[in-house]
């Protein structure tokens, strides 16, 4: 049996000595305290695995000792010692966090069994904590989170790709985390101490793209009052991330291809060649091969970018990651908003697992943020979620339970051609209840 450090708190000398003798014979390290005040001093000085505390003592009571211990070290197990007439108080103590209570007089063997059980539970709790921490490590790579097989494969691929200097093309739907994957590659590469420069090709107007990428010399155009470095120059020694590369114009594709081949370029209005050393990672939500067929993307640029490529999976392809992601966002936004939202209700999680998430992880993140902001309880409930279920029911803060029920009943009636008996059976209610709800919600047969 594991040996433990115990504190016995009792104002009766005989009880302290008896308990200490029994426990020391079992090989435990035992400390005693004759009052609640003395116990609090010893708790501050030493960490104990288990406390045996008499409920009724002069001065600081056993309940107060319990409260103090649970605030300072919740993992410490507290067993209350009580006489027959104080059983109700002992039950109250359990509600406040005590592990169990012993009724005087008690058998030494009973005490030994209880101590062994507590130590086994504590060991199991520590093992579970360790496993959870290990799980978090394997389910997270930089800012990417996922326990699914497909995400674990992405993590492994990033680790293989990161040390290289090859160009990487990341594809995938909007909101799948392509930018986070690019950042993870940079962070694990030899260039990690260099800059990570992002160019959002879809957000920069075509007439500004050239000066954004290449920079410009003073006097190159009317508003060029000073010389400005472009993103290519800023990325020297680091990584250039070309986000949404599929949106770049054909003219800029030609200029970009030339730069990627020799890493030499000119500022707008400049005559001196500038050489920059950077790694290129590009991302797109477009089907580039379709764009090539449509004549809006150069095939030679595609092959220059597509040295190493991988696709970020959509959220519906890794639904097992939804609880993990949702809990992560819940914790983050609860801290940011200073709200005590402790969990996501089972019903809300069920709704999230049913939903298809067309906006992927970004949509999930936004949904949790909004839910945290508007939630009025310590748990996220379905009504807090701004999502539309596959059955067409819109879950939102403005949608009451009655509105949801009305929509669902109406849909079931229509699907079953207003067969009341069949619909009632599917809904799990009797015919009279269904008729009552039809009348209450003023549901009309089409």
C-alpha positions in Angstrom: 0.0 0.0 0.0 1.2 3.5 -0.8 2.5 5.5 2.2 0.9 8.9 2.8 1.3 12.1 4.8 -1.7 12.6 7.1 -2.8 15.4 9.4 -5.0 14.5 12.4 -7.0 17.4 13.7 -8.8 16.7 17.0 -9.0 18.5 20.3 -9.1 15.2 22.2 -5.6 13.9 23.1 -6.7 10.3 23.3 -8.3 10.4 19.8 -5.2 12.0 18.3 -2.8 9.5 19.8 -5.0 6.5 18.9 -5.4 7.5 15.3 -1.7 8.4 15.0 -0.7 5.0 16.4 -2.9 3.0 14.0 -1.8 5.0 11.0 1.9 4.9 11.8 1.7 1.1 12.2 0.6 1.0 8.6 3.7 3.0 7.6 2.1 6.4 7.1 3.7 9.7 8.1 1.4 11.3 10.7 1.3 14.9 12.1 -1.3 16.0 14.7 -3.0 19.3 15.6 -5.0 20.0 18.7 -7.1 22.7 17.2 -8.4 24.2 14.0 -6.0 27.2 14.4 -3.0 24.9 14.8 -4.1 22.8 11.8 -4.3 25.9 9.5 -0.7 26.8 10.5 0.5 23.3 9.7 -1.4 23.2 6.4 0.5 26.4 5.3 3.8 24.8 6.2 3.3 21.3 4.7 1.2 19.6 2.0 -0.8 16.6 3.3 -2.4 13.9 1.2 -5.2 13.3 3.7 -6.7 15.2 6.7 -8.7 13.6 9.4 -10.7 16.4 11.0 -13.0 16.4 14.0 -16.2 18.4 13.2 -16.8 19.9 16.6 -13.9 21.8 18.1 -13.5 25.0 20.1 -12.5 28.1 18.0 -12.1 27.2 14.4 -14.4 24.3 13.6 -13.8 21.3 11.4 -16.1 22.8 8.7 -13.9 25.9 8.6 -10.7 23.8 8.3 -12.4 21.9 5.4 -13.3 25.2 3.7 -9.7 26.5 4.0 -8.2 23.3 2.7 -10.4 23.1 -0.3 -9.6 26.7 -1.2 -5.8 26.3 -0.8 -5.4 22.7 -2.1 -8.5 21.0 -3.6 -6.6 17.7 -4.2 -6.2 17.1 -0.4 -8.8 14.6 0.8 -10.6 15.5 4.0 -12.3 12.9 6.2 -14.6 14.3 8.9 -14.7 12.6 12.3 -18.1 13.0 14.0 -20.2 11.7 16.8 -23.6 10.1 16.1 -25.5 13.3 16.9 -23.6 15.3 14.3 -24.3 13.1 11.2 -26.3 15.9 9.5 -23.3 18.2 9.9 -21.0 15.5 8.4 -23.4 15.2 5.4 -23.2 19.0 5.0 -19.4 18.7 5.0 -19.5 16.1 2.2 -21.6 18.6 0.1 -18.8 21.1 0.7 -16.1 18.9 -0.5 -15.2 16.4 2.3 -14.3 12.9 0.9 -16.2 11.0 3.6 -16.9 10.9 7.3 -16.2 8.4 10.2 -18.6 7.9 13.0 -17.1 7.6 16.5 -16.2 5.0 17.7 -14.8 3.4 14.5 -12.8 0.2 13.8 -9.1 0.7 12.9 -9.6 -1.7 9.9 -12.4 0.5 8.6 -10.1 3.4 8.8 -7.3 1.5 7.0 -9.7 0.5 4.1 -10.8 4.1 3.8 -7.3 5.5 3.6 -6.3 2.9 1.0 -9.3 3.8 -1.1 -8.5 7.5 -0.9 -4.9 6.9 -2.0 -6.0 4.7 -4.9 -8.4 7.4 -6.1 -5.7 10.1 -5.8 -3.3 8.0 -7.8 -5.9 7.5 -10.4 -6.7 11.2 -10.6 -3.0 12.0 -11.0 -2.7 9.5 -13.8 -5.8 10.9 -15.5 -4.4 14.4 -15.3 -1.1 13.2 -16.8 -3.0 11.4 -19.6 -5.0 14.5 -20.3 -1.9 16.6 -20.4 -0.3 14.1 -22.8 -3.5 14.1 -24.9 -3.4 17.9 -25.1 0.2 17.7 -26.3 -0.6 15.2 -29.1 -3.9 17.0 -30.0 -2.2 20.4 -30.5 0.5 21.6 -32.9 1.3 25.2 -32.5 -2.2 26.9 -32.9 -3.6 23.9 -34.8 -5.8 21.6 -32.7 -7.1 18.2 -33.6 -7.1 14.6 -32.3 -8.5 13.1 -35.5 -6.4 10.9 -37.7 -6.4 13.3 -40.6 -5.1 16.2 -38.3 -2.5 13.9 -36.8 -1.3 13.2 -40.3 -1.2 17.0 -41.0 0.9 17.5 -37.9 3.4 14.8 -39.0 3.6 16.3 -42.5 4.3 19.8 -41.2 7.1 18.4 -39.1 8.6 16.7 -42.2 8.1 19.8 -44.4 9.2 22.5 -42.0 13.0 21.9 -42.1 13.1 22.1 -45.9 13.4 25.2 -48.0 10.9 24.0 -50.6 7.9 26.0 -51.6 4.6 24.7 -50.1 1.1 25.0 -51.5 -1.7 24.6 -48.9 -5.2 24.1 -50.2 -8.6 23.8 -48.5 -11.9 25.5 -47.9 -12.1 28.9 -46.2 -11.8 28.7 -42.5 -9.9 25.4 -42.3 -6.7 26.9 -40.8 -4.4 27.2 -43.8 -2.8 30.3 -42.3 -2.2 28.5 -39.0 -0.6 25.6 -40.9 1.7 28.0 -42.8 2.7 29.7 -39.5 3.4 26.3 -37.9 5.7 25.4 -40.8 7.6 28.7 -40.4 7.8 28.3 -36.6 9.4 24.8 -37.0 11.8 25.8 -39.8 15.4 27.0 -39.6 13.9 30.4 -40.6 11.8 30.6 -37.4 13.7 33.6 -36.1 13.2 35.5 -39.3 10.0 37.4 -40.3 6.7 35.7 -41.3 5.3 38.1 -43.8 1.7 37.7 -44.9 0.3 38.9 -48.3 -3.5 38.5 -48.6 -3.8 38.4 -52.3 -7.6 38.6 -52.2 -7.7 41.7 -50.0 -5.2 44.0 -51.8 -6.6 45.8 -54.9 -4.9 45.0 -58.1 -3.6 48.5 -58.7 -1.8 48.4 -55.3 -0.5 44.8 -55.5 2.7 45.7 -57.3 3.8 48.4 -54.8 2.8 46.2 -51.9 4.9 43.3 -53.1 7.9 45.1 -54.6 7.9 48.4 -52.7 8.5 51.7 -54.4 11.1 54.4 -54.8 10.5 58.0 -53.7 8.9 59.9 -56.5 7.8 56.8 -58.4 4.3 58.2 -58.5 2.4 61.2 -57.1 2.0 59.9 -53.5 5.4 58.2 -53.2 6.9 60.9 -50.9 9.3 58.4 -49.4 10.9 55.1 -50.4 9.0 52.1 -49.1 10.1 48.4 -48.8 7.7 45.9 -50.2 6.6 42.6 -48.7 9.3 40.6 -50.6 12.0 42.7 -49.2 10.5 42.5 -45.7 10.5 38.7 -45.9 14.3 38.5 -46.3 15.6 35.7 -44.0 12.1 34.5 -43.3 8.9 33.2 -44.9 6.6 34.9 -47.4 3.0 33.6 -47.0 0.9 34.3 -50.1 -2.6 33.8 -48.8 -5.4 33.2 -51.4 -2.9 33.1 -54.2 -5.7 32.1 -56.6 -7.0 35.6 -56.5 -3.9 37.3 -58.0 -4.1 38.8 -61.5 -2.5 37.3 -64.6 -0.1 40.3 -64.9 1.1 39.9 -61.3 1.4 36.2 -61.8 4.1 36.8 -64.5 6.0 39.2 -62.2 5.7 36.8 -59.2 6.9 33.8 -61.2 10.0 35.7 -62.2 10.8 36.6 -58.6 10.2 33.1 -57.4 12.7 31.8 -59.9 15.6 34.1 -59.1 14.6 36.0 -55.9 15.7 39.3 -57.6 13.2 42.1 -58.2 13.0 45.9 -58.6 11.0 48.4 -56.6 8.4 50.4 -58.5 10.3 53.3 -60.0 13.7 51.8 -59.0 16.6 50.8 -61.2 18.7 48.8 -58.7 18.1 45.1 -58.4 17.2 43.9 -54.9 17.9 40.3 -53.9 15.9 38.7 -51.1 16.2 35.3 -49.5 12.8 34.0 -48.4 10.8 30.8 -48.4 7.4 30.8 -50.1 4.3 29.2 -48.7 1.1 29.8 -50.7 -2.5 29.0 -49.8 -5.8 29.0 -51.8 -9.4 27.8 -51.4 -9.7 27.7 -55.2 -9.3 24.6 -57.4 -6.2 25.9 -59.2 -6.3 23.2 -61.8 -9.8 24.4 -62.8 -8.5 28.0 -62.8 -5.7 26.9 -65.2 -8.3 25.3 -67.5 -10.4 28.5 -67.4 -7.3 30.5 -68.3 -7.1 32.6 -65.2 -4.1 31.0 -63.6 -0.7 30.3 -65.1 0.2 26.6 -65.2 4.0 27.4 -64.9 3.3 29.4 -61.7 1.2 26.6 -60.3 4.1 24.1 -60.8 6.5 26.5 -59.3 4.3 26.8 -56.2 3.2 23.1 -56.0 6.6 21.6 -55.0 5.0 20.3 -51.8 1.3 20.4 -51.3 -1.3 19.3 -48.8 -5.0 19.9 -48.2 -6.4 21.2 -44.9 -9.5 19.1 -44.1 -12.9 20.7 -43.7 -14.5 20.5 -40.2 -17.1 18.0 -41.5 -14.2 15.7 -42.4 -13.0 15.7 -38.8 -16.1 16.1 -36.7 -14.5 14.2 -33.8 -12.4 17.4 -33.3 -15.4 19.6 -32.6 -15.6 19.0 -28.8 -11.9 19.7 -28.5 -12.0 22.8 -30.5 -15.2 24.0 -28.9 -13.8 23.6 -25.4 -10.6 25.4 -26.4 -12.6 28.4 -27.8 -14.9 28.4 -24.7 -12.0 28.6 -22.4 -10.4 31.4 -24.4 -13.4 33.6 -24.8 -14.5 33.1 -21.2 -11.2 34.5 -20.1 -11.3 37.3 -22.7 -14.8 38.4 -21.7 -14.3 37.7 -18.0 -17.4 35.5 -17.9 -17.7 32.3 -15.8 -18.9 30.0 -18.6 -17.8 26.6 -17.3 -19.0 24.2 -20.0 -21.0 23.4 -23.1 -24.2 21.5 -22.3 -24.7 18.0 -23.8 -27.6 19.3 -25.9 -25.6 22.1 -27.3 -22.7 19.8 -28.1 -25.2 17.5 -29.9 -26.4 20.4 -32.0 -22.8 21.2 -32.9 -22.1 17.6 -33.9 -25.1 17.6 -36.2 -24.3 20.8 -37.9 -22.3 20.8 -41.1 -20.1 23.9 -40.4 -19.8 25.3 -43.9 -17.5 28.0 -42.5 -15.3 25.4 -40.9 -13.2 26.1 -37.8 -13.6 29.8 -38.2 -17.4 29.6 -38.1 -17.2 27.4 -35.0 -14.9 29.9 -33.3 -17.3 32.7 -34.1 -20.3 30.7 -32.9 -18.6 30.0 -29.5 -17.5 33.6 -29.1 -21.1 34.8 -29.7 -22.5 32.1 -27.4 -20.1 33.1 -24.6 -21.1 36.8 -25.0 -24.9 36.2 -24.8 -25.0 33.3 -22.5 -26.9 33.9 -19.3 -25.9 30.7 -17.5 -22.7 28.9 -16.6 -23.2 26.5 -19.6 -23.7 27.1 -23.3 -27.2 25.8 -24.3 -28.6 25.2 -27.8 -30.4 28.5 -27.8 -27.1 30.3 -27.5 -25.8 28.9 -30.7 -26.3 30.8 -34.0 -26.5 27.7 -36.2 -29.0 26.1 -38.5 -29.5 22.3 -38.0 -29.8 19.9 -41.0 -33.5 19.7 -40.3 -33.9 23.4 -41.1 -34.4 24.6 -37.5 -32.5 27.7 -36.8 -30.8 27.7 -33.4 -30.3 31.3 -32.2 -30.8 33.6 -29.2 -33.9 34.9 -30.8 -35.4 31.5 -31.4 -37.5 30.4 -28.4 -38.1 26.7 -27.5 -41.7 27.1 -28.6 -40.7 28.4 -32.0 -38.3 25.5 -32.4 -41.0 23.0 -31.4 -43.5 24.5 -33.7 -41.1 24.3 -36.7 -40.2 20.7 -35.9 -43.8 19.6 -35.5 -44.8 21.3 -38.7 -41.9 19.7 -40.6 -42.9 16.2 -39.2 -46.5 16.7 -40.2 -45.5 17.7 -43.8 -43.1 14.8 -44.2 -45.8 12.4 -43.1 -48.5 14.0 -45.2 -50.4 15.1 -42.1 -50.9 11.5 -40.8 -51.5 12.4 -37.1 -51.0 8.8 -35.8 -47.7 8.3 -37.6 -46.4 11.8 -36.7 -47.4 11.4 -33.0 -45.5 8.1 -32.9 -42.4 9.7 -34.4 -42.6 12.6 -32.0 -43.1 10.3 -29.0 -46.4 11.8 -28.0 -50.0 10.7 -28.1 -52.6 11.9 -30.7 -54.4 14.2 -28.3 -51.1 16.0 -27.3 -50.3 16.5 -31.0 -53.7 17.9 -31.7 -53.3 20.2 -28.7 -49.9 21.5 -30.0 -51.3 22.0 -33.5 -54.0 24.1 -32.1 -51.7 26.0 -29.7 -49.2 26.8 -32.4 -51.8 27.5 -35.0 -50.2 25.1 -37.5 -52.2 25.0 -40.7 -52.4 22.2 -43.1 -51.1 23.3 -46.6 
